[in-house]
Amino acid sequence: MKHVLILLVLLGCGLGLPARAQQEPDPADLLRDAGDWLADNIDDTVFDALGLDQQRARQFLHDLHRSLRGNYVYDLAALRDTAIQLQPVLERYEETQPYAAWLKAHLLDFDVSQKLRDQISATVTNKLRLPPPSPQLQRTVWVRAIDARPAPPAAREHLARMKAIFAEERMPRELAWLAEVESSFNPEAESPAGAAGLYQLMPATARSLDLSVGLLRDERLDPDKNGRAAARYLRDLHQRFGDWRLALAAYNCGPTRVAELLKKHRAKTYDAISPYLPVETRCTSPKSKPPSANAKVSSSPTSNAPPTPKSRARRAP
């Protein structure tokens, strides 16, 4: 199952629907709010104990937002050390624990960014602006990284149920591993962009899938409802694009953006538009291999399910 994660890591995060643009808070505002909360509520001694000052933490949030929305994948490498130091700070406080869970699920992104930078730097003479890594290289590096990492402990609690839900929705069971890419199987994870739950659903996307999202009740935090909504959304995206890689890319950066890139570049494949996708999306796609290039959405809960990739199967709970 690891390899389903590899397509998912080359693809990204921040999923959405066309209507989301006018309804969702801007990620920059949320990151700025998180920085303000850190400054107002966390004593300097906490940062000092970890060798991290508040200004550096706030700068990290700003740089992370800029890097994820850009298309220069190597920028993440420079943020690796700060991410590792900041994550436990966020984890200590209830108000920032959802962000800590999201950041923890993406720590591997920073390592892979550095590995890609090292490999490309060794092949070029002009190191000031490195050329983008090929989708094939990104998948190779991500496969190795995922193979070397144990499954999150929380997978044992949620994976079997998520596989059953995906099968009930006539989706390949191995796509349930998308929760590892999005949240490390933490149902309370929340991204700086406002996505929440096991499969990181944005509010507008969740509402379009009949989930309640509000101050008093947020059904995205219910693992079963979040998983079922994600499966249905992926099914709709696959029916629209007819390709698993494109469906997963659209899951992470929005179907409108994927459709526009395909039209603009007269392309038909994920690899053709990969260089123009946001870094966060390109970091999600390689984390998992799609079910199969020709896998179809099944007509019944148990038919046509593609086989589980061997590397994931070895570690599956």
C-alpha positions as CSV (number, residue, x, y, z in Angstrom):
1,M,0.0,0.0,0.0
2,K,3.0,2.3,0.4
3,H,2.9,3.0,-3.3
4,V,-0.6,4.4,-3.2
5,L,1.0,6.9,-1.0
6,I,3.5,7.8,-3.6
7,L,1.1,9.1,-6.1
8,L,-0.6,10.9,-3.3
9,V,2.6,12.6,-2.2
10,L,3.4,13.9,-5.6
11,L,0.0,15.5,-5.6
12,G,-0.4,17.8,-2.7
13,C,-2.8,19.1,-0.3
14,G,-5.5,21.8,-0.1
15,L,-8.3,20.3,-1.9
16,G,-11.3,22.3,-3.0
17,L,-14.2,22.9,-5.3
18,P,-14.7,25.9,-7.6
19,A,-17.0,27.6,-5.1
20,R,-14.4,27.4,-2.4
21,A,-12.5,30.4,-3.6
22,Q,-15.0,32.9,-2.3
23,Q,-16.0,31.1,0.8
24,E,-12.7,29.8,2.4
25,P,-10.3,31.9,4.4
26,D,-7.1,32.8,2.7
27,P,-4.2,30.5,3.8
28,A,-2.0,33.5,4.3
29,D,-4.4,34.9,6.8
30,L,-4.6,31.7,8.7
31,L,-0.8,31.3,8.8
32,R,-0.6,34.9,10.0
33,D,-3.1,34.2,12.7
34,A,-1.1,31.2,13.8
35,G,2.0,33.3,14.0
36,D,0.1,35.9,16.1
37,W,-1.2,33.2,18.4
38,L,2.4,31.9,18.9
39,A,3.6,35.4,19.8
40,D,0.8,36.1,22.2
41,N,0.5,32.8,24.0
42,I,3.8,31.0,24.0
43,D,6.6,32.2,26.4
44,D,10.0,32.9,24.9
45,T,11.5,30.3,27.3
46,V,9.6,27.5,25.4
47,F,11.2,28.6,22.1
48,D,14.6,29.1,23.8
49,A,14.6,25.5,25.2
50,L,14.1,24.2,21.6
51,G,16.6,26.7,20.1
52,L,13.9,28.5,18.2
53,D,12.8,32.1,18.5
54,Q,9.3,33.5,17.9
55,Q,10.5,35.6,14.9
56,R,11.9,32.6,13.3
57,A,8.7,30.7,13.9
58,R,6.6,33.4,12.3
59,Q,9.0,33.7,9.4
60,F,8.7,29.9,8.9
61,L,4.9,30.1,8.7
62,H,5.2,32.8,6.1
63,D,7.8,31.0,4.1
64,L,6.0,27.7,4.2
65,H,2.8,29.3,2.8
66,R,4.8,30.9,0.0
67,S,6.7,27.7,-0.8
68,L,3.6,25.5,-0.9
69,R,1.8,27.9,-3.2
70,G,4.7,28.3,-5.5
71,N,6.1,25.7,-7.9
72,Y,9.8,25.6,-6.9
73,V,9.9,22.3,-4.9
74,Y,13.4,22.9,-3.6
75,D,12.3,25.8,-1.4
76,L,11.0,23.3,1.2
77,A,14.5,22.0,1.9
78,A,15.5,25.3,3.5
79,L,12.6,25.0,5.9
80,R,13.3,21.5,7.2
81,D,15.2,22.3,10.4
82,T,12.7,24.9,11.5
83,A,9.8,22.6,10.8
84,I,11.3,19.8,12.9
85,Q,11.8,22.3,15.8
86,L,8.4,24.0,15.5
87,Q,6.3,20.9,15.3
88,P,6.7,19.9,19.0
89,V,6.0,23.5,20.1
90,L,2.7,23.4,18.2
91,E,1.9,20.0,19.7
92,R,2.2,21.3,23.3
93,Y,-0.8,23.6,23.1
94,E,-4.4,22.6,22.5
95,E,-5.1,25.6,20.2
96,T,-2.3,24.6,17.8
97,Q,-2.4,20.8,18.1
98,P,-4.4,20.4,14.8
99,Y,-1.7,22.4,13.0
100,A,1.0,20.2,14.7
101,A,-0.7,17.1,13.4
102,W,-0.9,18.5,9.9
103,L,2.8,19.5,10.0
104,K,3.8,16.2,11.4
105,A,2.1,14.4,8.4
106,H,4.2,16.5,6.1
107,L,7.6,16.4,7.7
108,L,8.8,13.9,5.1
109,D,8.1,16.5,2.4
110,F,11.0,18.6,3.6
111,D,13.4,15.6,3.6
112,V,12.4,14.6,0.1
113,S,12.8,18.2,-1.1
114,Q,16.4,18.1,0.2
115,K,17.1,14.7,-1.5
116,L,15.7,16.1,-4.8
117,R,17.9,19.2,-4.5
118,D,21.0,17.0,-3.8
119,Q,20.3,14.8,-6.8
120,I,19.6,17.6,-9.3
121,S,22.5,19.7,-8.0
122,A,24.9,16.9,-8.8
123,T,23.9,16.9,-12.5
124,V,24.0,20.6,-13.4
125,T,26.6,23.4,-13.4
126,N,24.2,26.3,-12.8
127,K,23.1,25.8,-9.2
128,L,21.5,29.2,-8.7
129,R,18.1,28.1,-10.2
130,L,17.8,24.3,-10.4
131,P,15.6,22.8,-13.1
132,P,12.5,21.0,-11.8
133,P,12.9,17.3,-11.1
134,S,11.0,15.0,-13.5
135,P,7.8,13.4,-12.2
136,Q,9.6,10.0,-12.6
137,L,12.5,11.1,-10.3
138,Q,10.1,12.5,-7.8
139,R,8.2,9.2,-7.7
140,T,11.4,7.2,-7.3
141,V,12.6,9.3,-4.4
142,W,9.2,9.2,-2.7
143,V,9.0,5.4,-3.1
144,R,12.3,5.0,-1.3
145,A,11.3,7.5,1.4
146,I,7.9,5.8,2.0
147,D,9.4,2.3,2.0
148,A,11.8,3.4,4.7
149,R,9.1,4.9,7.0
150,P,6.9,2.7,9.2
151,A,3.1,3.2,8.9
152,P,1.7,5.6,11.5
153,P,0.5,3.9,14.7
154,A,-2.9,5.5,14.2
155,A,-3.3,3.5,10.9
156,R,-4.1,0.4,13.0
157,E,-7.1,2.2,14.5
158,H,-8.6,3.6,11.3
159,L,-7.3,1.8,8.2
160,A,-9.5,-1.3,8.2
161,R,-12.7,0.8,8.6
162,M,-11.6,3.2,5.9
163,K,-10.9,0.4,3.4
164,A,-14.4,-1.0,4.0
165,I,-15.9,2.5,3.5
166,F,-14.0,3.0,0.2
167,A,-15.1,-0.5,-1.0
168,E,-18.7,0.4,-0.1
169,E,-18.4,3.5,-2.2
170,R,-17.1,1.3,-5.1
171,M,-13.5,2.7,-4.8
172,P,-10.2,0.8,-4.7
173,R,-9.5,-0.1,-1.1
174,E,-5.9,1.0,-1.3
175,L,-6.9,4.6,-1.8
176,A,-7.8,4.6,1.9
177,W,-4.1,5.1,2.5
178,L,-4.6,8.7,1.3
179,A,-5.2,9.4,5.0
180,E,-1.6,8.8,5.7
181,V,-0.5,11.4,3.2
182,E,-3.1,14.0,4.3
183,S,-3.1,13.6,8.1
184,S,-1.0,10.6,9.3
185,F,-4.4,9.1,10.1
186,N,-5.1,11.8,12.7
187,P,-8.8,12.7,12.5
188,E,-8.2,16.0,14.3
189,A,-5.5,17.3,11.9
190,E,-6.1,20.7,10.4
191,S,-4.0,22.4,7.7
192,P,-3.2,26.1,7.7
193,A,-5.6,26.4,4.7
194,G,-8.5,25.2,6.8
195,A,-8.8,21.6,5.6
196,A,-9.6,19.1,8.4
197,G,-10.0,15.5,9.3
198,L,-8.5,12.2,8.1
199,Y,-8.7,13.2,4.4
200,Q,-8.3,16.9,4.9
201,L,-11.6,18.2,3.5
202,M,-12.0,21.9,3.0
203,P,-15.3,23.4,4.4
204,A,-16.9,24.1,1.1
205,T,-15.9,20.7,-0.3
206,A,-17.3,19.0,2.8
207,R,-20.6,20.9,2.6
208,S,-20.9,20.0,-1.0
209,L,-20.7,16.4,0.1
210,D,-23.5,16.9,2.7
211,L,-21.3,17.2,5.8
212,S,-22.1,19.8,8.4
213,V,-19.3,22.3,9.1
214,G,-19.8,24.9,11.8
215,L,-18.6,26.1,15.2
216,L,-20.8,23.8,17.1
217,R,-20.6,20.8,14.8
218,D,-17.9,19.8,12.3
219,E,-18.6,16.4,10.7
220,R,-15.2,16.5,9.0
221,L,-13.8,15.4,12.4
222,D,-15.9,12.2,12.3
223,P,-13.5,9.6,10.7
224,D,-16.3,7.6,9.0
225,K,-18.1,10.6,7.6
226,N,-14.8,12.2,6.5
227,G,-13.7,9.0,4.8
228,R,-16.9,8.4,3.0
229,A,-17.0,12.0,1.7
230,A,-13.4,11.7,0.5
231,A,-14.2,8.4,-1.3
232,R,-17.2,10.0,-3.1
233,Y,-15.2,13.1,-4.0
234,L,-12.4,11.0,-5.5
235,R,-15.0,8.9,-7.4
236,D,-16.4,12.1,-8.9
237,L,-13.0,13.4,-9.8
238,H,-12.0,10.1,-11.5
239,Q,-15.2,10.1,-13.5
240,R,-14.4,13.7,-14.6
241,F,-10.8,13.2,-15.6
242,G,-10.7,9.5,-16.4
243,D,-7.2,9.2,-14.8
244,W,-6.2,8.4,-11.2
245,R,-3.2,10.8,-11.1
246,L,-5.2,13.7,-12.4
247,A,-8.0,12.8,-10.0
248,L,-5.6,12.8,-7.1
249,A,-4.1,16.1,-8.2
250,A,-7.5,17.6,-8.5
251,Y,-8.3,16.3,-5.0
252,N,-5.4,18.3,-3.7
253,C,-5.4,21.6,-5.6
254,G,-8.9,21.7,-7.1
255,P,-10.5,20.3,-10.3
256,T,-10.7,23.8,-11.8
257,R,-7.0,24.3,-11.6
258,V,-6.2,20.9,-13.1
259,A,-8.7,21.4,-15.9
260,E,-7.3,24.8,-16.7
261,L,-3.7,23.5,-16.8
262,L,-4.7,20.7,-19.1
263,K,-6.4,23.1,-21.5
264,K,-3.6,25.7,-21.3
265,H,-0.8,23.3,-22.1
266,R,-2.9,21.1,-24.4
267,A,-2.1,18.2,-22.2
268,K,-3.8,14.9,-21.2
269,T,-1.6,13.5,-18.5
270,Y,-0.5,14.4,-15.0
271,D,3.2,14.3,-15.9
272,A,2.6,17.0,-18.6
273,I,1.2,19.5,-16.1
274,S,3.2,18.5,-13.1
275,P,5.8,21.4,-13.4
276,Y,3.0,23.9,-13.2
277,L,1.2,22.5,-10.1
278,P,1.7,23.9,-6.6
279,V,4.5,22.4,-4.6
280,E,2.1,21.0,-2.1
281,T,0.2,19.2,-4.8
282,R,3.4,17.9,-6.3
283,C,4.6,16.7,-2.9
284,T,1.4,14.7,-2.5
285,S,1.2,12.9,-5.8
286,P,4.4,10.9,-5.6
287,K,3.6,9.7,-2.1
288,S,1.4,7.2,-3.7
289,K,1.0,5.3,-6.9
290,P,-2.4,5.4,-8.3
291,P,-4.5,2.2,-8.1
292,S,-3.4,1.5,-11.7
293,A,-3.4,3.3,-14.9
294,N,-6.4,1.5,-16.2
295,A,-8.3,0.8,-12.9
296,K,-12.0,1.6,-13.1
297,V,-14.4,2.5,-10.4
298,S,-16.1,-0.7,-9.6
299,S,-19.8,-1.3,-10.2
300,S,-20.1,-3.1,-6.9
301,P,-18.3,-2.8,-3.5
302,T,-16.1,-5.8,-4.2
303,S,-15.5,-5.9,-7.9
304,N,-12.5,-4.6,-9.9
305,A,-10.5,-3.7,-6.9
306,P,-6.9,-3.3,-8.1
307,P,-4.2,-5.3,-6.2
308,T,-2.4,-3.8,-3.2
309,P,1.1,-2.7,-4.1
310,K,3.5,-5.1,-2.4
311,S,5.6,-2.5,-0.5
312,R,2.5,-1.2,1.3
313,A,1.1,-4.7,1.8
314,R,4.1,-5.7,3.7
315,R,3.5,-3.1,6.4
316,A,-0.2,-2.8,6.3
317,P,-1.8,-3.2,9.8
